[in-house]
């Protein structure tokens, strides 16, 4: 994968620095809604990607470039401030698993899954999958950063979930590989990172919040809460995605990514809420707030993404209610 084209002065500076140009760092970063800031989110995504697979046109040790790390920290300031201001739910003394369930049950986001199930045209389904590919082609990788930070039952629970995500030792069953099959059905290029230059800021933000939590040990609780929210909100939407894909002509194999999540995440939901998050709180008293924060970040950004797609398709709230 090559570095993507810049979207503004922040990403232009980073790309220039990584390819050998030495220019002054841009002025202090101010943005009211970082999740929709194309330049900020692309620059963050490129910084974070250096800790995953990197880029073919950057030095192999760019991940530890001190100027890049300093720049990334500056980018994270408005991003983290917005997340804290927007995604900090109230906390009670109830078990983390119960509070996660209540948080998720109270969420009423746009009906994207219902629309894709019953009404989406093939081109709209293709656009949905194209956007999702930015994360799904490295599915589970951000949350795996949490493994070496955990002990005992919490570590065992996370490894159990991640092992399933990586196909239980069978490369063809890795969730990222199943997603590639769905992409090929839709005529999409399944190369890692292929659509980063084309997707909107909110799509990058979904990936970036995971990387924020993954690369900072201070946010381990939020990383686990984020994973729990993903698992606990997966079964019904993926059932609808699978039905929508079948309606549009997908074979069982081409829709297997979605059907796999219907079965796997029904189990993962319980593991993530109880074995993972509740056990983490036992070992780290006071961490429930971080867990709920991570979960709320997941819900909020998924809702912003759904709203972006539906509005771009001209789907009204009335149409959404009819779809669900």
N, C-alpha and C positions, 0 to 999 in steps of 0.2 A: 504494500500500500504506500502511495506517495502522499505527501502533505497536500491537503486540499487548498483550493484558492481562498485567499483572505476575504473577509466580509467587512473589514473596517480597520482602523489603526491598531487595535489591540492584536488581532490575529495577524495583521501584516507585520507588526514588529516581531512577534514570536516566530513566524515562518522565516522572516529575514534572518533573525538571530540563529535559528537552527540550521540555516543553509549558508552561514558564514558571514552575513552582513553584520556590521557593528554600528548600531544607531542608538540614539538616546531612547530610553524607555518612555512610553506615552505618559501623558499627564495623569493625575489621580482619577480614578474611575468612579463615576457617579451614574447610576441608572435606577429609575423608579421601580421597574419590573424586570429584574435580571432574567427571569425565565423566558422572556420574549426578546431579549437583546441578542440579535444574531451574532454580532461581533464578540461579545463577552462569552456566550456559550460555545462558539466555535473555538475561541482561544483556550477556554478551559478544557474542552474535549481533547484538543491536541496536547495540552500539558499532561492530562491524565493518561492519554493513550501511550505516552512514553513509558509508563509502568506496566503496560500490557504487551503489545507486540511491536510497538514503535513504528517507524516509517523507513522505507528503503532509502530515502534521501536525507537521513539525519545520522549523526554519529551514534555508534552503539552505546556510548556512555552519556547520551544527552539527558537521560532520566535524572542524573545527579548534577547537571549543570547548575551552579549556584544562582546564576542570574535567572534561569528559568524557574527555579524553586521560589526565588524571591518574587518573581512576577506572578507565579501561580498563587502565592499567598495573598497578593494584592487583589487578584481577581476573585478570590474566595471571600473577601471581606463583604462586599455588597451582596453576594450570593447567599452566604450564611446568615447575614442580617435579615434578608428577606425571608428566608426559610423559617428562621426563629419567630419573626413577627407574624407570619402567616400560618404556620403549621405546628404551633405549640398548644396541644389540647390540655384540658384540665385533668388532674390526676387524683385518684382516690386511694383508699387503703385496700381495695379489692385486689385479688390476684391479677397479674399482668394479663393472663390469658382471657379473663373475663372482661377486662377493660378493652382489650383488643377487639373482642367480639362486639362489644357495645359501640366502639368507635366505628367499626366497619358496618354494622347494622344501621347506624345513623347516617351513613354517607348516601347521598342521593345525587349521583353524578349523571352526566348526559348518557342517554341510552344508545351508546355506540354499538355494543354487542347485539342488541335487539335489532338495530337497523341493518347491520351486516347480515344477520340471520335471515331477515325477511325481505329486505328491499334493495340492498346494495347491488349496483351493476358490477360487472366484472372489472371495469376500470377502477371503480372505487375500492373494491376488495384488493386489487393490485396495489393501489396507493397505500392502503392500510398496511399491507405486508411489507412494502418497500420501506416505510417508516420504521416499522417494528424491527427490520433487519439490523439496524444500527446497534441495538442491544442483543437481539436474539442470536446473532452469529457469535457472540461471546457469552451466551447465556450461562449464568451461575458463576462466571469468573470473579466479578466484584465481591460476591458474598464469600468466596473461598478465601479471601484475604483474612477473614475472621478466624479461620481454623487455628492458626498457631497462637492466637491470643486467648484461647479458651482451654478449660480443663474438664475432666470428668464427664458427667452426664451431658453438659452443654456441648462440649466438643463432639461427643458421640452422636448427639442428635443432629448437629450441623453436618457431620460427615455422612450420616445416613441419607439426609436430603440431597446433599451434593453428589453422592455416588449415583443416585437415580438420575440426577440431571445430566451426568456424564455417561449414561447408558449402562451402568453396572458393569463396566469393563468391556462392553461391546461397542466399538466405534460407530457402527451403523445406527445404534440406538441412542447415541448422544442427541440431546434435544436440539443442539445447534445443527446437527446433520439432518434431523427430521425437518427442521425449518428450511434447510436448503432444498429439500424435495418440494416443499410447498412453493418456494420461490421459482423453481424451474418450471413447475406447472403453469405459473403465471407469466412465464417468459422473462423473468427477472434475472439479472446477473447475480450469482450467489457468492461472488468474491467478497471477502471480509472488508468492510468499510467502503464498499463501492458507492453507496448512496449518501455518504456523509456530505459531499458537496451540494446535494440537492435538498436535503430535508430541512424543515424549519427549526428555529431555535428551541421550541418546546420539545421536539424529539431528542435533540442533544441534551436538553436539561434533564430528561428522564434518565438518561445514561449517566449524566454528570453527578446527579445526587447520589447514586450508588457509589461512584468512584470517590466522591468526597468522604463518604462514610468508610469506604474500604481502605483508603490510604491514610487515615488518621485514627490511631488507636483510641484517641479520646472519644470517638464516635462508634465504638464497637457495639454498644447497646442499641444505638440508632440503626446500625447495619442489620442487627438481628430483628429489630422491629420492622424494618423495611421488608426483609425477607418474609417475615410472618404475614404481613399485609399482602404481599404478592401471592403467597400460597393460599391464604384464606379468601381471596377474591378471584380465584382462578377457575374453579370447576364450572360454574354456570356460564360465565362468558365463553370459555373454550368449547362448551357444548354447543353454544349458539354459533361460534365461529365455524365449527365443524359442520353444522347443519347448513350454514350459509355457503360454505365451500362446496358441499355436495349439491346444493341447489344450483350452483353455477357450473357444475360439471366435474368437480374434482373426484378422483377415485379414492378408495379407502387409503391407499398408500400416500396419495397427495395431500390428504387431510389428516394423516396420522399424527402430525405434530399436535394438532388440537385435541384429537381423541386421546392421545397419550396423557395429556394434562388433565383430562376429565377424570381418569382413573388415578393417576399418580398423586395429583394434588388433593384429592379427597383424603388420602392418607397423610400427605405432607402437612395439611392444615392442622391436624391434631398434634403432629410431632413439633411443628413450629411454634404453636401456641403454648403447649404444656411442657414438652421435654426440652425445648430450646429456651423460650423466653422465661417461663416460670423458674426453671433451674438456674438461669443466669441471674435472676433477681435474688435467689437464695444465696448465691455466691457473692453478689454485688448489691447489697441493700441500698435502696435509693435510686436504682437504675431504671425503675419503671417509667419515669418521665422521659428518659432517652429512648426507650423502646417505643413508647407511644408517639414521640416526636418522629422517629423514623417511619413508623406506620403512616402517620398523617402526611408526611412528605410524599410517600408513595401514592396515597389516595389523591392528594391535591394535584400532583403533576399529571397523573393519569387522567383526571377529570379535565384539566386544561388541554391536554392532547386531544381527548375525545371531542371537546367543544370546538377546538380548532378545526379538526377534520370535518365535523358535521356542518359547521358554518361555511367552510370552503366548498362543500357540496350543496349548499343552499337548503339544508334540512332544517325545518323550523321545529320549535318546541312542540307544536301540535302534532307534527309528523312523528317526532320521537315518541310522544305518548301513545300514538296509534301503533307504532312499531312494537312497543313493549307489551 
